[in-house]
Amino acid sequence: MSEQEDPSSEIPSFVKKYIPGVMRGLAWAKYSEEKSKGAAMKSEALKDAYTKGFEAALNAPMDSDTDKILKNTSESMWSQANEFTQEAKKISMEINNQKNKEERDKVLMDAKEAARKAGLQGAIAAGWEKGWKEGIEKRNSSQSD
């Protein structure tokens, strides 16, 4: 069975009808799988952004205002994360206004995607900030040695 196939298709309909917990269990399993994929994706983005921030700090000119660079860059990154968050909130407010389940499901998926983007951007911003701060700290400590 491929990732795209519906696992509930292998369950006989009489089982689905008389044992409703089966479908709830499948929904929970799907949610858990999506959640773990999202967490792994954010973790990877956090590590990549940390590395980029760390390298940027080490390569920053010695006479540069590191606090100003940190402030400007992180404000820009967090601003984008906040925009994605606001978009997710706006979309999610429309879910219950839909006329049928199919339309609600589509809007729900749009809201999930917007929230996923917001979380990913937040991980990028946090990783870059941490990398930058540790890179500057390392650069400054190696200068004093």
C-alpha positions in Angstrom: 0.0 0.0 0.0 1.5 3.4 -1.0 1.4 6.5 1.1 -1.4 8.0 -1.0 -3.8 5.1 -0.5 -6.5 5.4 2.1 -5.9 2.8 4.8 -9.6 2.7 5.5 -10.2 1.2 2.1 -8.8 -2.1 3.4 -11.3 -2.3 6.2 -14.6 -3.9 5.3 -17.6 -1.6 5.4 -19.5 -3.7 8.0 -16.5 -3.2 10.4 -16.6 0.5 9.8 -20.3 0.6 10.4 -20.4 -1.4 13.6 -17.1 -0.4 15.2 -16.8 3.4 14.9 -13.6 3.5 16.9 -11.8 2.0 13.9 -12.3 5.1 11.9 -11.4 7.4 14.8 -8.2 5.3 15.3 -7.3 5.7 11.6 -7.9 9.5 11.8 -5.7 9.7 14.9 -3.0 7.6 13.2 -3.1 9.9 10.1 -3.0 13.0 12.4 0.0 11.6 14.3 1.9 10.8 11.1 1.3 14.3 9.7 2.3 15.8 13.1 5.6 13.9 13.2 6.4 14.8 9.6 5.8 18.5 10.4 7.9 18.3 13.5 10.7 16.7 11.5 10.5 19.4 8.9 10.6 22.2 11.4 13.5 20.5 13.2 15.5 20.3 10.0 14.7 24.0 9.2 15.8 25.0 12.6 19.1 23.2 12.2 19.7 24.7 8.7 18.8 28.2 9.9 21.0 27.8 12.9 23.9 26.9 10.6 23.3 29.9 8.4 23.0 32.3 11.3 26.2 30.9 12.8 28.1 31.2 9.6 26.8 34.7 8.9 28.0 35.8 12.4 31.4 34.3 11.9 31.7 36.0 8.4 30.3 39.4 9.6 32.8 42.3 9.4 34.5 43.0 12.7 33.5 46.6 12.7 29.8 45.9 12.0 27.0 46.6 14.5 26.1 43.0 15.3 23.1 44.0 17.5 21.6 46.0 14.7 22.1 43.2 12.2 20.5 40.7 14.6 17.6 43.0 15.2 16.9 43.8 11.6 17.2 40.3 10.3 15.2 38.7 13.1 12.5 41.3 12.9 12.2 40.6 9.2 12.0 36.8 9.7 9.5 37.1 12.6 7.4 39.5 10.7 7.0 36.9 7.9 6.1 34.3 10.5 3.5 36.6 12.0 2.0 37.3 8.5 1.6 33.5 8.0 0.1 33.2 11.4 -2.4 36.0 10.7 -3.3 34.3 7.4 -3.9 31.0 9.2 -6.2 32.7 11.7 -8.1 34.5 8.9 -8.6 31.2 7.0 -9.6 29.3 10.0 -12.3 31.8 10.9 -14.0 30.8 7.6 -14.2 27.0 8.2 -17.6 27.0 9.8 -19.0 29.4 7.3 -18.8 26.8 4.5 -22.0 25.2 3.2 -20.9 21.5 3.2 -18.3 19.1 4.5 -16.2 19.1 1.4 -15.9 22.9 1.4 -15.1 22.9 5.2 -12.4 20.2 4.6 -10.8 22.3 1.8 -10.7 25.4 4.0 -9.4 23.4 6.9 -6.6 22.1 4.7 -5.8 25.6 3.6 -5.7 26.7 7.3 -3.4 23.8 8.1 -1.1 24.7 5.3 -0.9 28.3 6.4 -0.2 27.2 10.0 2.5 24.9 8.8 4.1 27.8 6.9 3.9 29.9 10.1 5.5 27.2 12.2 8.2 26.6 9.7 9.1 30.3 9.4 9.1 30.5 13.2 11.6 27.7 13.4 13.8 29.4 10.7 13.7 32.7 12.6 14.5 31.0 16.0 17.3 28.9 14.5 18.9 31.9 12.7 18.8 34.0 15.9 20.3 31.3 18.0 23.0 30.6 15.4 23.8 34.3 15.1 24.2 34.8 18.8 26.4 31.8 19.3 28.5 32.7 16.2 29.1 36.2 17.5 29.9 34.8 20.9 32.4 32.4 19.4 33.9 35.1 17.1 34.4 37.5 20.1 35.9 34.8 22.3 38.4 33.8 19.6 39.4 37.4 19.2 40.2 37.8 22.9 42.4 34.7 23.0 
